[in-house]
Amino acid sequence: MPVPSEQHDELDQLVVAVQSSAKYRTICPQAIRRIGQRTLTQRRNRKEAIKEIKNTLHQIAGAYLTGTTRYDLWLHMLRSEDPVADVCRHILTHHASTRERLPFLETFYAETLAGIAPVHSILDVACGLNPLAIPFMPLAPGACYVACDLFTDLADFLNAFFTLTPIRGQALACDILTDLPEPPVQLALVLKLLPILEQWDRQASLQLLRRLNASHILVSYPTRTLGGRGKGMGATYEARFLEIVRTTGWPYRRFEFPNELCFLISKSSGGNPDRLEPGLMG
Ligand SMILES: C[S@@+](CC[C@H](N)C(=O)[O-])C[C@H]1O[C@@H](n2cnc3c(N)ncnc32)[C@H](O)[C@@H]1O
């Protein structure tokens, strides 16, 4: 929707105000503008709007980063310490989503991707620190990996990390609701993202899954909250996933881990269809 010019100025001011706080200094401006545009129609004044935008950013992104992000130190460790997989495991503890996955990281990708491995190209949507799990993924030599999330300093760190790996990687800071990267890939990772998107717009999940230019999509849902509670969460998200894919007819396979429920969708019959089980039809 086009933004009137006076609102442009107001949104620019909101970007400056939100980025002046240390926590959101490196959030990409597009996300602040998107959230700001809706917030301006609902809040009485600028101060309230800034507070509301920061609350939203905390819920969708800030809350998952645990402790301080020490990108320079981590790069130093990655360059100087062995084995690299152990350093990666350490770094993965600094984002709640990957920390929760650590107890079963060795089997997570091996099991979910067995039917399509080795994987040649990946788009990791709203990646957090997940690209640091590359040593645990069944990738083809020289595989291509594109990762995106909201933070520019995270993207810089991941780009430096990629230079230390044998794969061809690229990280971008972008708001996937307005600037989704759309390279054709064998696999898109959409891990623990859909519940966050649906807080913004209930249609956003299906729209994202449809737009992804991927033969396969690994979707996952947390089955515990950040605080550790989980009663009924898995069943609720599973019902929602079935509702989302029902209209598409895409086959999928289901995988369950101690705190994460996954579905590998096969959008096209590309890849190795003979190795994919028929899956359930929605
Ligand atoms: C629950 S975490 C999942 C991280 C990662 N996918 C994983 O499972 O390890 C959600 C991530 O989505 C990112 N995020 C939320 N909204 C986003 C948006 N509109 N565009 C890009 N990234 C977004 C957050 O910064 C956060 O890193």
The ligand as an ORCA input file, in Angstrom:
! r2SCAN-3c Opt
* xyz 0 1
  C      11.874    -18.235     16.832
  S      13.291    -17.547     16.036
  C      13.737    -18.851     14.923
  C      15.174    -18.778     14.446
  C      15.604    -19.901     13.508
  N      14.696    -20.028     12.390
  C      15.685    -21.208     14.271
  O      14.679    -21.913     14.382
  O      16.764    -21.530     14.784
  C      12.547    -16.394     14.976
  C      13.528    -15.582     14.173
  O      12.798    -14.867     13.191
  C      13.386    -13.595     13.010
  N      12.313    -12.775     12.417
  C      11.112    -12.483     12.955
  N      10.362    -11.764     12.104
  C      11.112    -11.619     10.980
  C      10.893    -10.962      9.727
  N       9.752    -10.323      9.478
  N      11.879    -11.006      8.802
  C      13.053    -11.639      9.057
  N      13.312    -12.281     10.223
  C      12.349    -12.274     11.171
  C      13.834    -13.202     14.401
  O      14.834    -12.214     14.412
  C      14.306    -14.543     14.965
  O      15.689    -14.743     14.755
*
